Amino acid sequence: MAIENLPERLLQRAAHRVLARGGRRWTCSDGQVIQVISPGTVNVHEGPDFLHMAILADGCVTIGAGEFHVRSSSWKHHDHSSDRRYNDVVLHVVLEDDAPVERIPWTLVIPYGDVVRSLRRTEPAVVGTGETIEEVQRAALLRLQRTVLRAQALIERLGVDEALLAMMSEWLDRIRHKRTHPISDEHMRQLRQLLPASPMGRLVHQSQQCKGSELYDLLCASERTRIATEGAALRREVLVNVVLPMCCALSGNDQFVVMLQWYWSTPALHRYGSLDRRYPGHDQDYVWQQQGLLEYSRLYAPFRHSP
């Protein structure tokens, strides 16, 4: 059976898994190059197939819905243009572009081979395993939201400088109890003392005034400079758990979108062994995938020693 004859709902989910690999750059039908930072969530109700997608193009991030069809001409056949629920569609995902839709910014033709490989992947049939794209994505967003809300509460009570130190102290206390081989007390003291004057610490104040394009570059650059004597992996954890939530809490909408862009598109530096044991074979290619699995485990199946 040709894959275009398979149920569209099955193909839709296969396409969603393909788009979830956020580091890939796609060339659309009109020649524009985009990156799907977030594939959004699969909509099981009426309306567009994918909700809350994030698309990076020409240095800007666009948030909107996505619609999947085997052939792009189905947009007209289904009369989506007259349906207000489809007004926010920014990406048309198809297997064959036989009738371009002018009102949609981007039309992306997914290669048949990618869809076939995605179909061969076994997706858990029971929700609750922590391994579906939707579950991991929701957990990743929840983890970021939770830490941002904590940062906001500390900022309101202590001010920015003291809140940064409090966030760092809370995170150090958590890893002190969770790591099999904890960081030495002296190293922890140095990290806490030197963070405010480091590029990461300065970024917390700069993030409020930066333009979007400048902020992304500053965020990446801040991670390349040591705070004390730590390695790249530990510095990444400081950025994700302390600095990023602080910046998100202080930033406006434009800056927040850039923070989300970093969160969804940044490759992981290494794999967590604890996640490999709990979710063998699951992707840990990006920061959001690791954060999502860690949050899911925190909520539903705590590790004895969680990263």
C-alpha positions, 0 to 999 in steps of 0.5 A, a space after each residue: 500500500 502506498 503511504 498516501 493511502 494510509 489514514 491521514 491521522 496516522 500520517 499526521 503523527 508521523 510528520 509531527 515526529 519528523 518535525 520534532 527534530 528541531 535542528 533540521 533546516 527545511 527549504 520550503 516550496 518557495 525557496 525560503 529556509 526555515 527551522 521548526 523550533 517547536 513542532 507544537 502539540 497534535 490537536 485531537 479536536 476540530 481545527 488545525 492539526 498542530 497547535 502552538 508551533 514555533 518557526 524560525 525564519 530570517 532571524 525571527 520566530 513566528 508562533 502559530 498553527 500547522 496543518 497537514 495534508 497528503 496533498 496541498 490541494 486538500 486545503 481548498 477541498 476542505 474549505 479551510 479558507 472560510 473557517 476562522 479556526 484556520 486563520 492562525 495557520 503559518 505552516 502547511 505540511 504536505 507530501 505533495 504540493 499540487 496547489 499552493 495556498 497563498 495565504 499560508 506563509 510556508 508550505 513544507 514538503 516532507 520527503 516520503 522517506 522521512 515519513 516512512 522511517 517515522 512510521 516504522 518508529 513504535 509510538 507508545 499506545 498508552 499515554 503515561 509512558 513519558 515517551 510520546 512527543 506530546 508528553 515530553 514537550 508538555 513536560 519541557 514547557 511545564 519545567 520552564 514555566 515552573 522555574 520562571 514562576 519561581 524566579 518571578 516570586 524571588 525577584 518580587 521579594 528580593 530584587 534582581 541581584 538577590 534573586 539571582 543568588 537565591 536561585 543559584 543557592 536553591 539549585 546548588 542545594 538540589 544537586 548537593 542532595 541528588 548527585 552521586 558524586 556532589 560538587 565540592 563545597 568550595 566549588 559551589 561557593 565559588 560558583 555562587 560568588 562569581 556568578 553575578 559578575 560573569 557573562 551569565 550573571 550580567 546577561 540577567 540585567 542585559 536581557 531586558 534591554 536587548 533586541 531579539 537578535 542580539 539577545 540570542 547571540 549574548 545568550 550563546 556567548 555567555 555560555 562559552 565563558 567559565 564562571 569559576 573552574 567548572 566544565 561546559 556541562 555544569 555551566 549549561 546546567 547553571 544556564 538552564 536552571 538559574 540564568 534562563 528562568 531569571 532572564 525569562 522572568 525579566 524579559 518582555 514578549 520579544 525577548 521571551 520568544 528568543 529565550 524559547 528559541 534557544 530552549 527549543 533549538 539548542 543541542 544537548 551537550 551530553 546524554 543523561 545516563 539516568 534518562 538512558 536507563 529509564 527511557 532507553 533509546 529515547 532522543 536526548 538530542 536537544 535541551 528541551 528533550 532532556 528537560 521534558 524527560 526530567 520533568 516527567 520523571 519528577 512528576 510521575 516517576 522520581 529518580 533516586 538520583 535525578 540530574 
